Amino acid sequence: MHASQGRSAGLGLALASAFAFGGSGVAAKPLIEAGLDPLHVVWLRVTGAALVMLPLAWRHRDLLRRKPALLAGFGLLAVAGVQACYFAALSRIPVGVALLIEYLAPALVLGWVRFVQRRPVTRAAALGVILAVGGLACVVEVWSGLRFDALGLLLALGAACCQVGYFVLSDQGSDGEEPADPLGVIAYGLLVGAVVLTVVARPWGMDRAVLAGTADLGGTEAPAWLLLGWVVLVATVIAYIAGVISVRKLSPQVAGVVACLEAVIATVLAWVLLREHLSAPQIVGGAVVLAGAFIAQSSAPKAAPDGPVAGSERPVSGDEVAAGRTAT
């Protein structure tokens, strides 16, 4: 019963994280259309969230001694890497293509679990990934404006690999005799990401006057600072907290598939708030993504092989297998 409750809580947090992340574009797009550079919006997002989490970073400062590699990896991959690679990819290939390639991450996570950690995965989880990626192709209408750009595709694939790092590192923090507190990991990850993105985005050239004005949100003038507040507090702070905790309660592969709902949520919110049209393939694709996520999250993890898992210093306990945790 306890494992079932933990899984239900993990699913709820994963859905909350997908909703929060999915709402970032709806709030960020008006700011970009009002005159802010996309990279400056990313810098404001990550730096603002890092400042909000600063008290927690101080509270968990012992992590700097105990888990320096985890904190650096999370900041470089899960925060700065995903953002920088994705926005760089957008400058060369269509948004839909970049988004689809980035969300190949669940399939890559499944490969990591199966071939690197050498843990068996269920057929349902694999089917869920296939359905989710296929449905996502319809949601983003990948066939629209499709063109080949080797560097753009590599950058988008880099974003996918960094997103794999997000799921794997989120799960790794729960290992060991002294598990890393997820709030501390997120706080330091955002701080590292803010430093890296400062070099990439060069915020000293930002048009700060935009933040004092208003932006068009589907025909309604909204204060720019309010939209930025949503991006920072909901789409970043809450999204990362819910996401990291959900990975620990579910597993990287299951949480990765549920995260595909972010694209569906973003599309629906853009339809409702920004009045962007939804086509029939997008509606069908959204239903397929939902089906894939449901199949993946409802699948029970296969029992781990006897003895230590490759790359692990201890065997996997029965409780961990029942809870769907991945040993690393």
C-alpha positions in Angstrom: 0.0 0.0 0.0 2.8 2.4 0.9 4.5 1.8 -2.5 1.2 2.4 -4.3 0.6 5.6 -2.5 4.2 6.8 -3.3 3.6 6.0 -6.9 0.3 7.9 -7.0 2.0 10.9 -5.3 4.9 10.7 -7.8 2.4 10.6 -10.8 0.6 13.7 -9.4 3.9 15.5 -9.0 5.0 14.5 -12.5 1.8 15.9 -13.9 2.2 19.1 -11.9 5.7 19.5 -13.2 4.6 18.9 -16.8 1.8 21.5 -16.4 4.2 24.1 -14.8 6.9 23.5 -17.5 4.3 23.6 -20.2 3.0 27.0 -19.0 6.4 28.6 -19.5 6.0 29.2 -23.2 2.6 30.9 -22.9 4.1 33.5 -20.5 7.5 33.8 -22.2 6.2 34.3 -25.8 4.5 37.7 -25.0 7.7 38.9 -23.4 9.7 37.9 -26.5 7.1 39.5 -28.8 7.4 42.7 -26.6 11.1 43.0 -27.4 13.1 40.7 -25.1 15.6 38.4 -26.7 14.8 34.7 -26.1 18.1 34.0 -24.4 17.5 37.0 -22.1 14.2 35.5 -21.1 15.9 32.2 -20.3 18.5 34.1 -18.2 15.9 36.0 -16.3 14.0 32.7 -15.7 16.9 30.8 -14.3 18.6 33.7 -12.4 15.3 34.7 -10.9 14.6 31.2 -9.7 18.1 30.9 -8.4 17.6 34.0 -6.2 14.3 32.6 -4.9 16.0 29.3 -4.0 19.1 31.1 -2.5 17.9 30.6 1.2 17.6 26.9 0.5 21.0 26.8 -1.0 22.4 28.2 2.2 20.4 25.8 4.3 21.8 22.8 2.4 25.3 24.2 2.0 26.7 20.8 3.2 25.9 19.5 -0.3 28.8 21.4 -1.6 31.1 19.1 0.4 29.1 15.9 0.0 27.7 16.0 -3.6 29.8 18.6 -5.6 29.7 16.5 -8.8 25.9 16.0 -8.6 25.3 19.7 -8.1 27.6 20.7 -11.0 26.1 18.0 -13.3 22.6 19.1 -12.5 23.4 22.8 -13.1 25.3 22.2 -16.4 23.0 19.5 -17.9 19.5 19.8 -16.3 19.4 23.6 -16.2 21.9 25.4 -18.5 22.4 22.5 -21.0 18.8 21.9 -21.9 18.0 25.6 -22.2 21.1 26.6 -24.2 21.0 23.7 -26.7 17.3 24.0 -27.3 17.3 27.8 -28.0 20.4 27.4 -30.1 18.6 24.7 -32.1 15.6 27.0 -32.6 17.9 29.4 -34.5 18.5 26.8 -37.2 15.5 24.4 -37.3 11.7 24.7 -36.9 10.3 24.7 -33.4 8.3 21.5 -33.9 11.4 19.6 -35.1 13.5 20.8 -32.2 10.8 20.0 -29.6 10.3 16.5 -31.0 14.0 15.7 -31.0 14.4 17.1 -27.4 11.5 14.8 -26.3 13.3 11.7 -27.6 14.7 11.9 -24.1 12.3 9.3 -22.7 13.5 6.8 -25.3 17.1 7.6 -24.4 16.4 7.2 -20.7 14.9 3.8 -21.5 18.1 2.9 -23.3 20.2 4.2 -20.4 18.3 2.0 -18.0 18.4 -1.1 -20.2 22.0 -1.0 -21.6 24.0 1.2 -19.2 22.5 0.2 -15.9 21.6 -3.2 -17.3 18.1 -3.3 -15.8 15.2 -4.9 -17.6 12.4 -2.6 -18.7 8.7 -3.6 -19.2 7.2 -3.8 -22.7 4.5 -1.4 -21.5 7.2 1.2 -20.7 8.7 0.8 -24.2 5.3 0.9 -25.9 4.5 4.1 -23.9 7.6 5.8 -25.1 6.8 4.8 -28.8 3.3 6.1 -28.5 4.4 9.3 -26.7 7.0 10.2 -29.3 4.7 9.4 -32.2 1.9 11.4 -30.7 4.3 14.3 -30.0 5.2 14.3 -33.7 1.6 15.1 -34.4 1.3 17.7 -31.6 4.2 19.7 -32.9 3.3 19.0 -36.6 6.8 17.9 -37.3 6.1 17.7 -41.1 5.5 21.5 -41.3 8.5 23.3 -42.5 10.7 20.3 -42.2 14.2 21.0 -43.4 17.6 19.3 -42.7 20.3 21.2 -40.8 23.0 19.0 -39.4 24.1 21.4 -36.7 20.5 22.3 -35.7 19.6 18.6 -35.3 22.8 18.0 -33.3 22.0 20.9 -31.0 18.4 19.5 -30.5 19.8 16.1 -29.8 22.2 17.7 -27.3 19.1 19.2 -25.5 17.6 15.6 -25.4 20.8 14.2 -23.9 20.9 17.0 -21.3 17.3 16.2 -20.5 18.3 12.6 -19.9 20.8 14.0 -17.4 18.0 15.7 -15.7 16.1 12.5 -15.1 19.1 10.4 -14.3 20.7 12.9 -11.9 17.4 13.6 -10.2 17.2 9.9 -9.3 20.9 9.6 -8.4 20.5 12.2 -5.6 18.4 9.7 -3.6 21.2 7.1 -3.4 23.7 6.6 -0.6 23.6 6.6 3.2 22.9 10.4 3.1 20.6 11.2 0.2 20.9 14.6 -1.3 17.9 16.8 -0.4 16.1 17.5 -3.7 15.5 21.2 -2.8 19.2 21.7 -2.2 20.1 20.0 -5.5 17.7 22.2 -7.4 18.9 25.4 -5.6 22.5 24.8 -6.5 21.6 23.5 -9.9 19.9 26.8 -10.7 22.8 28.8 -9.3 25.3 26.9 -11.5 22.9 27.3 -14.5 22.6 31.0 -13.8 26.3 31.5 -13.9 26.7 29.5 -17.2 23.8 31.2 -18.9 25.2 34.7 -17.9 28.1 33.9 -20.1 25.9 32.6 -22.9 23.1 35.2 -22.8 25.1 38.3 -22.0 22.3 40.0 -20.1 24.0 43.4 -19.9 22.6 44.0 -23.4 19.0 43.3 -22.4 16.2 45.9 -23.1 15.1 46.4 -19.4 12.4 48.8 -20.4 10.2 45.9 -21.6 9.9 44.6 -18.1 8.4 47.9 -16.9 5.7 47.8 -19.6 3.0 45.4 -20.7 2.8 42.5 -23.1 0.0 41.1 -25.3 -1.5 37.9 -23.8 -4.0 36.8 -26.4 -5.5 40.2 -26.9 -5.2 41.3 -23.2 -2.5 43.6 -22.0 -0.7 41.9 -19.1 2.1 43.5 -16.9 5.4 42.1 -18.1 6.6 41.7 -14.5 3.6 39.4 -13.8 4.4 37.2 -16.8 8.0 37.0 -15.7 6.9 36.1 -12.2 4.9 33.2 -13.5 7.9 32.0 -15.6 10.2 32.2 -12.6 8.0 30.9 -9.7 5.7 28.5 -11.4 7.4 27.4 -14.6 10.8 27.1 -13.0 10.9 26.8 -9.2 7.7 24.7 -8.8 8.3 22.8 -12.0 11.8 21.7 -11.0 10.8 20.8 -7.4 7.8 18.8 -8.5 9.8 17.1 -11.3 12.8 16.1 -9.2 10.7 14.6 -6.4 8.5 12.8 -8.9 11.5 11.1 -10.5 12.5 9.8 -7.0 9.0 8.5 -6.4 8.5 6.9 -9.8 11.6 6.2 -11.9 13.5 8.1 -14.6 11.9 6.2 -17.5 8.3 6.6 -16.3 8.7 10.2 -15.3 10.3 10.9 -18.7 7.3 9.6 -20.5 4.9 11.6 -18.4 7.0 14.7 -19.1 6.0 14.4 -22.7 2.7 15.8 -21.6 4.5 19.2 -21.3 4.2 19.7 -25.1 0.5 18.8 -25.1 -0.1 21.2 -22.2 1.9 23.9 -23.8 -0.1 23.5 -27.0 -3.5 23.6 -25.2 -2.6 26.6 -23.1 -1.4 28.4 -26.2 -4.8 27.6 -27.8 -6.7 28.9 -24.8 -4.7 31.9 -23.7 -2.9 33.0 -26.9 -5.7 31.9 -29.2 -3.4 29.8 -31.3 -5.4 27.3 -33.6 -5.3 23.6 -32.8 -5.5 21.3 -35.8 -7.0 17.8 -36.0 -3.6 16.1 -36.0 -2.6 18.0 -32.9 -5.7 16.9 -31.1 -5.2 13.3 -32.1 -1.5 13.5 -31.2 -2.3 14.8 -27.8 -4.6 11.9 -27.2 -1.9 9.5 -28.3 0.7 11.1 -25.9 -1.8 10.8 -23.1 -2.3 7.1 -23.9 1.4 6.5 -24.0 2.0 8.3 -20.7 -0.8 6.3 -19.1 0.5 2.9 -20.3 4.1 3.7 -19.2 3.1 5.0 -15.7 0.8 2.1 -15.1 3.4 -0.6 -15.9 5.0 -2.4 -13.0 8.8 -2.4 -13.1 10.4 -5.8 -13.8 12.3 -7.4 -11.0 16.0 -6.5 -11.0 18.6 -9.2 -11.6 20.1 -10.9 -8.6 23.2 -9.3 -7.1 24.5 -5.8 -7.6 23.4 -3.8 -10.6 26.2 -2.9 -12.9 27.7 0.4 -11.7 26.2 0.1 -8.3 27.8 -0.7 -5.0 24.9 -2.5 -3.5 22.0 -4.8 -4.6 18.6 -3.5 -5.2 16.1 -4.1 -2.4 12.7 -5.5 -2.9 11.1 -2.3 -1.5 13.0 -0.2 -4.1 11.8 -2.5 -7.0 8.2 -2.3 -5.7 8.5 1.5 -5.5 9.8 1.8 -9.1 13.2 3.3 -8.1 16.2 3.0 -10.4 19.5 2.0 -8.7 22.5 3.8 -9.9 
